[in-house]
């Protein structure tokens, strides 16, 4: 699932909405605490997610070191793209019981839509964590930002992410990105 934090410009000529406070986007699902990612999460996320294909197809690619992850988190820390057109939200997904990190999620928000992405650590896959977190975040994005559309870009061979997207209520649009990913969406 691509994690995209780019500055693609303003959608429909509108500026991005205001950046929420940490409290506003600290979320909970049945089994997970979805907390704003911080530099303190870098070592645990690196140990959890670093493997040759963990971030295959993402803009940043796999992180080579804890310092690489720390640098990424610092780059995302303003929670707004350099041109101000997008809000960047990055969550660390933690089990409520024990606070163990199981993965990460990301949302890029503009005035009209939000693009989501997720990566779950290999030992925590196939347990429903991505679906649980994606449902929680998609609902929150639509309610908090009042966006009319939530999207995901999924590689055609990534059947696990396709299943997550379908369970969240997303459907294939028939569109492809320049990278060949399929665009999935759910609308209000």
N, C-alpha and C positions, 0 to 999 in steps of 0.2 A: 504494500500500500504506500504510494508515494507521500512523503511528507513535504509539503510545499510551503516555503516561507519566501516569497518573492515579492517584488514590487511591480505588479502587472498593470497598475494604473487604476484610475477611478472608474467604477462601473456606472454607466448611465449618467456621467457627469456629476455624480453625488459624492461627497466626502464620506469616509468611513465614520461609523458612529463612535461615541466616546469609549475609551478603554475602561472596562469594569475594574472595580477594586478586587484585591485578592479574595476577600470574603465573598463577593458576588459570584465568583467563578470557581470556588471550592465546592465541589459537588460530592454527593454520595449516591451509590446504588445499593442494591441488596448486599453485595459482598465486598464492594470496592469503595475506597476513598480516592477521589479524583482531585489531586492537589496541584496548584501551580508549580511548574518545574522550577527548581533553583539550582545554582552551581553545586550545592551540597549533594544533589542527586547524581552528579556525574559519575562518581566511582561505581555506585551501585548499578546505574544504567549501563555503563560500559561492561561490567561483569555479566549483566543479564543479557544484553543485546548484541555484544560484539561476537560475530561469527561471520564467515565469508558472505553469506547471503541474507543476513538479518535485515539489512536495509537496502537490499537490491532494488534498483529502480527509483530510489529516492533522490531528491535534488542533491543532498549532501553526501550520499554514499555511506558506507560503513565507517564508523569512527575508529581511527587508528590508535587513539590513546584517550585516557581520562582528560588530559589537557585539551584535546580536540573537542570533546563534548563540552567541557567548561567554556571554551571559546564560542561554541555554537549557542550555548545558553546565554552567555553575555550578549551576543549579537541579537538574540531574540528578546532580551530583558526589557527594552523600551515598550514592547508589546505593540509596536506600530511600525509599519514599513517605513523605509527612509523617506519616501515621498508622502507619507501620511495617508495614503489611500486605503490601507488595509490594517486591520487589527490582527495581531499574531498571538494566539493563545496556545500554550504547550503545557500539557498535564503529565504528571507522573501518576501512573495507576498503581495503587497500593492495596493489598488485602487489608480489610478493616481489622481483622484479627492478626496481630503480629506486625503490621505495617510493611511487609515484604513487597518490594516493587515487582510487578508482573509485566509491565510494559509502559508505553507512552502513547498519547494521542495529541493531535494537533488540529487546530481550526484556524483558517484564514477567513476573516469576516470583512465584507464590504457592506455598503448600504443595502444591497438587495439580496445577497446570498452569502452562504458560508460553505467553504470547502473543508472537508474533514479527511483525516488520515490516521492510521493506527499501526502500531507494531507491538506484538506480544512476544515476550521472551520464549524461546523454544520449549523450555520445560513446562510452560504454563499454557501452551496452545491446546486447542480442542477441549477446553473446559468452559467455554461460553463467556470468557472475560471480555473479549473484543466486542461481542454483541451487546453485553450488558453495559459496557462503558459507552459504546456508540449510541445506543438508545437514549441513555441519560444525557449525553452531550447534545445530540441532535434535538431532543425536546427542549433542552435549556436554550440552545441557540435560537430556535424559533420563538420561544417565549421572551427571552431577555432582549434580543436584538430585533425581534419581529421581522426576521428575514423570511422571504417567501419560498426560498429554495435552499436545500442542503444537498451538497454534491460530494462525490468521491471519484477519483480517477484510479482505476484498477487494471493491472496488467491482465490480458486475456487468459493467461495461464494460471493466475492466482485464484483458484477455485475457493480457497478458504475465505479470502476477502470478499469474493462474490457472494458467498453464503451469508456472511455478516451483513453486507449491504442489503441483501434481500430481506433478511430478518428485521432490519431497521426500517424497512418499507421503501427502500430505494429500488428503482428499476433502471435497466439499461436504456440509454437515450438513442443509441445508434451512432452517437458522435465518438470520434477518436481524437486524442491529443496528438501533437506532433511526435511524441515519443511512442505512439501506438497504444496507449492506455485507453480503455473504454470508460466513458463518462456515465456514471450512475447518478440518479437524482431522486429526491422526494420533494414534493411541493405541498404547500398548505392547501 
